[in-house]
Amino acid sequence: MSLPNPTPSARAVVTGASSGIGEALAMDLASRGHSLILVARRGEVMESLAETLRAEHGVEVEVRACDLSDRDARAALVTEITGREISVLCNNAGIATFGPVADLDAAYERAQVELNAVAVHDLTLAVLPGMLKRKSGAILMVGSAAGNMPIPHNATYAATKAFVNTFSESLRGELKGSGVSVTLLAPGPVRTEEPDPADASIVDRLVPDFLWISSEYTAKVSLDGLAENKMRVVPGIISKAMSVAGQYSPRAVVAPIVGTFYKKLGS
């Protein structure tokens, strides 16, 4: 098994842990006996989750309220985890935007690159030397099916997830036989809660219910895949279709089709 056994001194780091896939990953890891460091901007939300996990699973849970898109704020976390015994790293935090990139807020697009790509790189490099020294560790990279192809009207997000996808599988090749495993999660639409029909987003309206997957299911298959040392976990019909389309279909054909759908999201 490639998921390290939990120990009193080791910690599993989960970014974006205040909601969605990150919250579900934290809950699943705690149920497997792993003590945690939860990272996200909303400290008060994570404190509530931490109390629940401590009570239900008897694990240690530390909370780090941090905006990972901010280099200065991120630097303190990088320094801390460099010196800690980190057994598992779940690089989950991310944001997305929709619409023509020239019309979007440039500062927010830059923050998206910092969070989705640069922070992933920084945190991975922080924990990797310790994992290699111990010959034990597991890294889950949350990429996306969107990273498999060019997507007009989702350009920054698709590009950052392309980085995560490629970085994950490249790093996996470097670490073969080291005792450190890397698994890429490339999901499609993930639903964290049932939407109120009155407040449903355009994504909820455009994507049929049967195509959504839950964050709990996504977390479970991701950690099972990490434990089984799988290269890539692709849950959901849409993610599988986008993976196939990205690998085998001409980009000149795929990009306009996918871009039309994402243009509706931007509107």
N, C-alpha and C positions, 0 to 999 in steps of 0.2 A: 504494500500500500504506500502511496506517495504523499498522503496527508500525514504530517508528523503527529505522533501521539501527544496529547496535552500533558504539560508538566506545570508545577506551581510557579516556576520562574518565567516560563514562556508566555508570549502574548500573540494573539492573532489581531492584526490591524485591519479594520474595515473602514474605507472612506465612503463618504456619502451615506452615512449610517443612520441618518435621521428619518429616512422614509424609503419606500419602494424596495428595490432589490437589495440595497445596502442594509436596511433594517431586517429584511428576511435573511440575509446572509449572517448577520450578527445573531439572530435567534437560532438559526440552524447550527452555527458553530458552537454556541453556548450549550445547545442540547447534546452536542458531541463531547462536551467537557472542556472546551477551550476557553481560557480567560482572554479578555478582549481589551483592545484600545479602540474606542469609537471616535471617528473623526468626521466632522461636518461643521457647517456654520452655526446651526441652531443648537446651542449647548443645552438649553432647558428641555428640549424634546429628547435629546440623547440621555439626559439625566433620568428622565422618567423611564426610558427603555432600560437603562442600566439597573435601576432599582428592581424592575421586573425580572431581568435576567439573573441578578444576584439571588433573588428570592426563589425563583423557580428552579435554578440549576446549580446554585452554590458555587458559581465561578466569580473570579475577580473581574470587575469591569471598570476601566478608566475612561474618562471622557475628555476629549480635546476639541474645544470649539475653535475652529480654524477655517479661514477662507483660503482654500488651496489655490485659488486663482491669483492670490496676492503673494508675490515672491518673498517679501519680507516676513509675512506671517508664516508662510510655508517653511522658511529656512529654520525656524525654531523647532518645528516638528521633525524636519529632516535630521537635524542635529541630535534630537532626543532618540529617535528610533535607530540611528546609527550605532548608538551605544547600548541598545536594549537587545534582549534575546527575542527576536521576532521569528516565530515559527511559520506563520502564515501571513501573507499580505494579499488583501483583496482590493485591487485598484478599481473601485467602482464609481467614484464621483464623476459626474459629467453633466453638461448642459447642451441644449440644442437650439438653433434658431432656424426660421423658415423665411424664405423670400429672396429676392435678388440681393446679393451681397453688397452691391453698391448703395442700396437703399437702407441697409441696416446700420445700427450704431457701431462705429468702428472700435470704440473702447470695449464694448461688450463682446464683439467678435474676437478681439485680442485676448480678453479674459477667457473666452471659450478655448482658445488655443492653449493658454497657460494651464487651464484646469484639465482639459481632456487629453493633452499630449505631454506638455512639459512637466507637469506635476507627476504624472505616471512615471516618466523617465527618472525624475529626481528621487521619488520614493523607492523605486525599484533599485536604483544604484545605492541608496542608503542601506537597505537591508541585505543586499546580495553578498557583500564580503563576509558578514557574520554567518549567513546560511552556508556559504561555501566552506568556511572554516570548520563549522560543525558537521558538514556533509549531510545536512538535513534542512529542508525548507520547501515551502510550496507557495507559488504565486499565481493568483487568479487575475487575469486581465479582462476587464469588461470592455470589449470592443463593440462591434455592431455589425449587423448584416449590411448597414449603410456604408460600411468601410470597404465593401467588395466592388464598388463601382462608382463612376462619377454621378453625382446627383445635383443637377441644377436646382436652385432655390433651397438647397440644403448644403451649400458648398463647404462652409467652414467645418460643420459637424462631420460630413462625410470624409473630408480630408484628415481631420484629427483622428477619426476612428480607423482610417486606412493606416495611419501611423501606428496605432495601438495594435491592430491586427498583424501588421508586418513585423513590428518590434517583438511581439510575443513569440511568433513562430521562429523568428531569427534567433532570439535568445534561447529558446528551447533547444535549438540545434547546438548552440555553444555549451549548454549545460548538461548534455547527454553524459550519463555515467557519474555525475558529480554528487548525486543525492538530492539535488534541488530540481523540482519540477515546475513547469510553467504550463498552464492551461488557458486557452482563450475562450471566453464566452462571447458568442456573437448572436444576440437575440434579435427578434423583431419586436413588434409592439407588446409591451408588458403592462398589464393593468394592476394598479395597486389597490383600487377600490371600485365598487360599482358606481358609475356616474349618475348623478341626478339628471334625468332627461331635460329638465329646465335649464340646467347649467352645463350640459355636455359640450365639450370642445369640438372643434371641427374634426379633429383626429377621431374622436369617439363616434362622430356621425358618419365619417367616411369609411372606417374600418369595421366590418361586421363583427358581431360578438364572438362568433366561433373562431375567428382568427387571433383573438387575444390570448395570451397566456398569463398566469398569475405570477406575482413576484415570489410567492412561496415555492411554487413549482420550479421556477427559474433558479432560485437559490439551491434547492435540493439537487437538481440535476447537475448544477455547476460544481458543487462540492463533491458529489459522487464522482463526477468526471475528473476532478482534481485528485481525488483519492485513487482513482484508477489510472492516473497519469495519461489521460487523454490529451491529444494535441488541441482539439477544438470541440466545443459543445455548442450545438446550433439548435436550440429549442424553438418549436413553433413552425407553422406552415409557411408564413411569410419569410422568415429568416432563411429557411431551407431553399425556398424559391429564389430569393435574392442571391444566395450563395451560388446556386447553380447558374443563374443568369450572369452573375459577375465573372464567373470562371469561363463560361463557354459561349456567351453571346457577344456579338460584335458591339463594342462600346458606342459606335456611331448609331446603332439601332436602339440600344437599351437606354442611353442617357435621355433622349427626348421623351420616351415613354414614361420613364420614372419621373423625369422632371415635370411632366404635366400634372402628375398626382401631387408632387410636393409644392407646385405652384398654388394648388388649391389650399394646402395647409398654410401657406404664407399669406393668403388673402383673408 
